Amino acid sequence: MVSVYRWRLAPDGLATRRQLRALGLRPGGQDVVAEVHRPRRRRGPLVAYLYRIEHAKPVRPMTPGRSAALAAAMLARRTCPNCRTDVGYCIPRSLGMCAPCHDTPAPSEGDCRVLA
């Protein structure tokens, strides 16, 4: 059975994933020990899962392979599928392309101008 605490009333020695990460730790396979519920007015409460700090393990170091994979994934998120350029920011999924490509109107079929 998981203990439930109200917001800001959890005992010492428990931390969320983000708090563990700030300490350079990770849950390390341990089960959730408790939950913190933050009440909201018109919806259900926000829930945060807590883990024991003493059972947490250190964060795994970044290997060269993981670093290369992360760099490739971020490059793919920054590359526009239309103009194939690295735009320097992550392309919004709502647009699906960089802002200049999205703002430029597409030429119509009846347009007789020759694009050089």
RACOR-V446198 format. One record per pair of residues at least 4 apart in sequence whose ideal C-beta (glycine too) atoms are under 8 Angstrom apart, sorted by the first residue. I is the first residue (numbers start at 1). GAP is how many residues later the second one is. Records with the same first field share a line. If there is no record, write none. Layout:
I: GAP / GAP
This chain:
2: 30 / 31 / 32 / 33
3: 30 / 31 / 32
4: 30 / 31 / 32 / 33
5: 4 / 5 / 6 / 29 / 30 / 31 / 32 / 45
6: 30 / 31 / 33
7: 29 / 30 / 31 / 32
8: 28
9: 27
10: 4 / 24 / 26 / 40
13: 39 / 40 / 41
14: 19 / 20 / 36 / 37 / 38 / 39
15: 4 / 5 / 8 / 10 / 35 / 36 / 38 / 41
16: 4 / 20 / 32 / 33 / 34 / 35
17: 4 / 9 / 10 / 32 / 34
18: 4
19: 4
20: 5 / 6 / 7 / 31 / 33 / 36
21: 4 / 5 / 38
23: 30 / 33
24: 34 / 35
25: 28 / 31 / 32 / 33 / 34
26: 30 / 31 / 32 / 33 / 34
27: 24 / 29 / 30
28: 27 / 28 / 29
29: 28
30: 21 / 22 / 25 / 26
32: 17 / 18 / 19
33: 17 / 18 / 19
34: 15 / 16
35: 12 / 13 / 14 / 15
36: 11 / 12 / 14
37: 8 / 9 / 10
38: 7 / 8 / 9 / 10
39: 6
40: 4 / 5 / 6
51: 4 / 5
52: 4
62: 4 / 5
63: 4
64: 4
65: 4
66: 4
67: 4
68: 4
69: 4
70: 4
71: 4
72: 4
73: 4
74: 4 / 16
75: 4 / 11
77: 13 / 14
78: 8 / 9 / 10 / 11 / 12 / 13
79: 5 / 6 / 7 / 8 / 12
80: 4 / 5 / 7 / 11 / 17 / 18 / 21
81: 15 / 16
82: 15 / 16 / 19
83: 14 / 15 / 17 / 18
85: 13
87: 4 / 11 / 12
91: 4 / 5 / 6 / 7
92: 4
95: 4 / 7
96: 6
97: 4 / 5
98: 4
99: 4
100: 4
107: 4 / 6 / 8
